[in-house]
């Protein structure tokens, strides 16, 4: 009887150590198989959202390319110093030649450091986060087109959110430098534009997202009902998927189903129907006609 009691006491004595050993082995196994990151991902996403930062995954297949703006972006220089409420209700844009919307910016062609697009305004659409006034802006025509696109999507129960539009040269420099610091220049050049080489500086590009991808900028957005609707309908409103899948060698960037670029309805229709990128369209239809 005393022997059995003594054995039970010895087992009870070593039980905490055995439990700690099991926990250590379990955690080690999860870390080795990247299970721990997946389990904690919702917690990190919640913390980033609470801090006003979009979710970001440093993964070549699920990127958050240009969403890492500083928490205190610069105030845009172009818009008049009016209230954000007035800015969010853009006036009817004047008719302009669509050539004005075909400005080409890529890895070889840059904008001047002091370039600020005209008629910047905030479209009346849902945004994935509050604050950050600068990145909510678009040129007036693009802003109106985005409103129409979002409204048409909602009529088909497709709910979209805007993430990031206009960025100044200085803001893009901060974004790019952060990617270089975090991931190295080679990787940064695949997922982010160098300052002056970003389409966001034109005021004609807007990154969009949906609740189905946690409001992040991820390649799997293209597989969602929202991403598929955008891919099939964006051209009707003058937008294109600027960096499409299968054209990475031509664009120099990874596939970005979330990156919309306004080019006008006529150009967007042709680009969509003939499966072109903007560079190909300009070379075949604009330069060839000159």
Rosetta blueprint (number, residue, H / E / L):
1 X L
2 X H
3 X H
4 X H
5 X H
6 X H
7 X H
8 X H
9 X H
10 X H
11 X H
12 X H
13 X H
14 X H
15 X H
16 X H
17 X H
18 X H
19 X H
20 X H
21 X H
22 X H
23 X H
24 X H
25 X H
26 X H
27 X H
28 X H
29 X H
30 X H
31 X H
32 X H
33 X L
34 X L
35 X H
36 X H
37 X H
38 X H
39 X H
40 X H
41 X H
42 X H
43 X H
44 X H
45 X H
46 X H
47 X H
48 X H
49 X H
50 X H
51 X L
52 X L
53 X L
54 X L
55 X L
56 X L
57 X L
58 X L
59 X E
60 X L
61 X L
62 X E
63 X L
64 X L
65 X L
66 X L
67 X L
68 X L
69 X L
70 X L
71 X L
72 X L
73 X L
74 X L
75 X L
76 X L
77 X L
78 X L
79 X L
80 X L
81 X L
82 X L
83 X L
84 X H
85 X H
86 X H
87 X H
88 X L
89 X L
90 X L
91 X L
92 X L
93 X L
94 X L
95 X L
96 X L
97 X L
98 X H
99 X H
100 X H
101 X H
102 X L
103 X L
104 X L
105 X L
106 X L
107 X L
108 X L
109 X L
110 X L
111 X L
112 X L
113 X L
114 X L
115 X L
116 X L
117 X L
118 X L
119 X L
120 X E
121 X E
122 X E
123 X L
124 X L
125 X L
126 X L
127 X E
128 X L
129 X L
130 X L
131 X L
132 X L
133 X L
134 X H
135 X H
136 X H
137 X E
138 X E
139 X E
140 X H
141 X H
142 X H
143 X H
144 X H
145 X H
146 X H
147 X H
148 X H
149 X H
150 X H
151 X H
152 X H
153 X H
154 X H
155 X H
156 X L
157 X L
158 X L
159 X L
160 X L
161 X E
162 X E
163 X E
164 X E
165 X L
166 X L
167 X L
168 X L
169 X H
170 X H
171 X H
172 X H
173 X H
174 X H
175 X H
176 X H
177 X H
178 X H
179 X H
180 X H
181 X H
182 X H
183 X H
184 X L
185 X H
186 X H
187 X H
188 X H
189 X H
190 X H
191 X H
192 X L
193 X L
194 X L
195 X L
196 X L
197 X L
198 X L
199 X H
200 X H
201 X H
202 X H
203 X L
204 X L
205 X E
206 X E
207 X E
208 X E
209 X E
210 X L
211 X H
212 X H
213 X H
214 X L
215 X L
216 X L
217 X L
218 X L
219 X H
220 X H
221 X H
222 X H
223 X H
224 X L
225 X H
226 X H
227 X H
228 X H
229 X H
230 X H
231 X H
232 X H
233 X H
234 X H
235 X H
236 X H
237 X H
238 X L
239 X E
240 X E
241 X E
242 X E
243 X E
244 X L
245 X L
246 X L
247 X L
248 X H
249 X H
250 X H
251 X H
252 X L
253 X L
254 X L
255 X L
256 X E
257 X E
258 X E
259 X E
260 X E
261 X E
262 X E
263 X L
264 X L
265 X H
266 X H
267 X H
268 X H
269 X H
270 X H
271 X H
272 X H
273 X H
274 X L
275 X L
276 X L
277 X L
278 X H
279 X H
280 X H
281 X H
282 X H
283 X H
284 X H
285 X H
286 X H
287 X H
288 X H
289 X H
290 X L
